[in-house]
Amino acid sequence: MIKIFFFIVLAIGIASVCSAQTIATKNISLDAAKKVVAEAVKYAKANNAPGGAIAVVDNGGNLVYLERLDNTFAAASEVAIKKANTAALFKAPSSKLENAINGGRDALITVGHTFLQGGVPIIVDGQVVGAVGVSGSTSAQQDEDMANAGAKVSID
């Protein structure tokens, strides 16, 4: 009886190893990141944004492309990258996390990310492939609007 039990456990273990699979994920390319930024810049110009830094990161939060418009304050690039990183890693707009903090979820502050409005995930076929972050326009809402414009561009 013990031999049969051992054999069954061994067979299940071997079967689970043999059926191990990898997960296919998508990631944003440099060309796609440039399209995202171009769309955000187009939105900025159409809506009189005086400046802005637009950062695109991959699905792991790593910088792929950054463009800083004229008349943008110096730290905007760093903030835009951090907003995009936050949106990619949390797979949610950074404004959602900012709102959670403002709603009393203060412990989020200790996580070490940038929970400011203006970071938006880029989603293709239901997967987060990256994120775009914007900082340095006229307001936090305009940062988010520019990021949303970029995130909506078709990059398939």
PEDA-V802333 format. One record per helix or strand. SS is the DSSP state (H for helix, E for strand). FROM is the first residue (numbers start at 0). TO is the last residue. Records with the same first field share a line. If there is no record, write none. Layout:
BEGIN
SS=FROM-TO, FROM-TO
END
This chain:
BEGIN
H=1-17, 29-45, 75-89, 93-101, 105-110, 139-150
E=52-57, 62-67, 118-123, 126-134
END
